[in-house]
């Protein structure tokens, strides 16, 4: 699909019951458990401030308990409402509705970030990763998950001529509007171009097959997946891949007290007053029921 480089399209889960229909009622206990193992292996045990890009309804957020504060960010305000209903209001959680291509955070603010099941919605993945990199401090940890076009099922289907696109080429495949699978080598290139050094790689969800999930106990399937995931540095043939990256180079660290910037003009924002943040250039952003809304500018 054609992409406007100034305003890439965004997949909007506004009003969706994704957490309930896909995760809680969709038979995804195995995938959820396998991702939990990957996060335990890759995340730092503790930290100060973590950015969760594409947090959705907060499925993974409790897994970041070692961090003092967590910013849950999603483009959908209703997903943020669902996350708030699950996790509650406290100083630990900051709920933000925003566009990943226009992040409203001061450069060098976070010491860690995660982006799980989000890149596959990115029409401009390098631009999205560059925005995340800008929000991170030097030496920060970034955990990225992506949907892998070079998976074993896709390779077999291609060799048997049951699919037209090649799993061996580096360009993404858009199998549905704003749903992309990526080649692992291409993603590593995206990360390096954005200013990340590649660290540990884990392959995940090797046994994402209906009859296995029906007949093999979930805990056993997750354990088997945890063993298979250790082959990640050697090859990536699973439908999901996790990468731990570290920010490289010397970049600024956010000044004490800095937090939000205006996503329209990148100007630092003062503290909210009467549930509104107003930048010096006149752009106004609202805070409703504890959720910062940088998706819709106030009139």
Secondary structure, 3 states (H helix, E strand, C coil): CCCCCCCCCCCCCCCCCHHHHHHHCCCCHHHHHHHHHHHHHHCCCCEEEEEEECCCCCCCHHHHCCEEEEEEEECCHHHHHHHHHHHCCCCCEEEEECCHHHCCECCCCEEEEEECCCHHHCCCHHHHHHHHHHCEEEEEEEEEEEEECCCHHHHHHHHCCCCCCCCCCCCCEEEECCEEEECHHHHHHHHHHHCEEEEEEEEECCCCCHHHHHHCCHHHHHHHHHHHHHHHHCCCCCCEEEEEEEECCCCCCCCCCCCEECCCCCCECCCCECCEEECCCCCEEEEECCEEECCCCCC
